């Protein structure tokens, strides 16, 4: 079975940029560009995800998959192309307007690259009647979406990665229960990412439906504005209602800038009646399905983490420990340089191959396998390699320095720079304890 192994800085693309001058570019994009997570795409409004950025995305997707499976989700993949006819049927072709990326095929049929997939999903459900015994159905995908934007960065881009779930229930009461479960799952996801989010009563907008809840991350760089009561916890999107300065209970409210990262909609029968999507009831009759849709902007999450977790001076990225591109960063310091780098390489391999056992389940884990970064570039000064380690933001830095002559190595916790001096075996065991704790395991 293939294993990733230790990643070497000497062959890793692209390198960290020490000086970045990008006037008029959003903070998150400058930060992610500097660390080598993203690059400009060839088309305005698009971004290219680099290897380190893809690693963060994969870790976020693993979290999302876990939480979606936890609520009974089944992962699917829908076509990116959406026919004009389907969106004309729902009335949303004109509602989306110029934000649709439109195209025609060789037979002159008009279609668009999907901005979302309510029409496609509901038409699919209408193509075969499901049994009441199959409900609730909770189907989701993680795919590219498209809207005709031309902004630089990941927050308002022309092509973006999104998780969208479509749920189907027998009645409104059951659909409301699904809505609650998904909102709870979203809260777990954003809490795990250590984002300062609030749940906000939102406008249903072009999605339609009965009600919606937005998940907004508080950020002074945000484009949205929400009103929050610090006492009772109520919150509203400023686009939804005019606010007088008091909440319904008479408490004073505050205005905060935010970034929307998730949105839950209780759609009701709006789409199922339009597309005639039904299920067979227990008494052999037919009834329209009650729907919901639930979105998370995955690429927006990466941008939001950079905006919220990185200082204004872009000195470093302070990742949540389980979501850094690499968990462990290893390098050497001092002379003899070749000898110490050889020790650093051996120690990195030890960490990468180590197996840890969860005491609660007895299951063994290779917690750091494929998650160790070795800066093996002897052509770079010790100081610059340390600086780049800080910029990359791995939660654990292992240094092979002067004490390595005595078989002792330095383990630094980032960003606090708390230090532990340990022999190799003890250091590997200690890392296992720390990474297990970060991942919620018991060692």
C-alpha positions, 0 to 999 in steps of 0.5 A: 500500500502506498504511503506518502512519507516525509515531504522534503522542502527541497522538492516542494512546490512552491517555496515561501515568499518572504516579500509579497507586494500585492496592492489591492489584493484581499488580506487572505489571498496575500497571506495564502499566496505568501505561504504557497497555498494558492496562486492566481488562476488563468481566468479572472476570478479563479484561483489555483490551489497549490499542494499545501492548500490542497492538504488543508482542503483535504483535512477540512473535507475529512471533517465535513464527511465525518459530520455528514455521515454522522447525520446519515448523509450519503455522498453523491456527485451531480453533473456540473452542467444545468439545463436552462429548461430546469432553471426556467421551470423553477423560475431561477434562471432570471433570478440569478441573471448575469451571475450565471456562467452560461454556454451553448452546446453544438446543438445550440442548447442553452445551459449554465455551469451550476451555481447550485443544484436544487433543480438537478437534485429534485428532478433526479428524485422525481425520476423515480418514486421513493418509498416512505421506508427510505426517508429521511434521505440526506444526499450531499456532494462536494463539488465546484460551483460557478458564478460570474464573479471576477473578484481576486481571492477565494471569497467571491470567486468565479469557481469555488468548492462547495459542500451542498446537501439536499434532504427529503422528508415525509412531512414538515415536522420531520424536515424541521428535525433534519434542519436542527440536526444539520445546524448542530452538525454545522456548529460542530464543524465550525467549532472544530475549525476554531472559528468565531461564528454566530448563527444568524436568522437569514434571508432565503433569497434566490433559494426560496423556502420557509426559513434559513439560518446563516453561519457567519464568522466575525471578522473585521475584514468581512463583507457582510454585516450582522446585528448581535445581541450580546445578552440574549444571543439573538442575531440577524443579517442586516439585509433581512430587517431594519434594526432599531438598536434594540432586539425583541427583548429590548436588549442593545444590539451590536453591529459586526462585520462577518464572513458567511461560511454556511447556510441552511435552508428549510425549502418545504415543497417549493421544488418538489411540487414544481418538479413533482418529486413524490414518495409512496406513503404507508397507505400506498398513496403519493405525497410531495417530499419536504426538502431542505438544502445545506451549503458550506463554502469549502474554499471560503473556509480556507480564506476565512481561516487566513483572514481570522487566524493570521495577524495583520502583519502576515507574520505567520498562519496560526492553524487549528492544530488538526488542520495545518498543512503539516502537523510536524516541521523538522529541521536542523541547526548549526554545524556540522550541517550535513551531519545534523541534517542526516540526523534530522532526516532519520528523526523525521522518518521515525516520526512519520513511521511511528504507530500509536494505539488508542487506549479506548479502542485498542486501534492503532493509528499512524498519526503523523504518517504523510504529515511530516515536513522536513526542511532539508535545504542546506543552501538556506541559512538556519535563520531563514529556515526557522523563519519559514517554519514559523510562517508555515504554521505547523503546530509542532517544530522539531529541531536537531541542534547542539544537544543532538550530539548527546541524543537530545532533540528540541520539540517546540509547541507553536505558536507559544514556542514552549520547548521540551528537550527529549531523546528521540524515542521519548520525543516520538512518543510525546508527539503521539500524545499531543497529536492524539489529543488534537485529534480527540483520541486517547493514547 
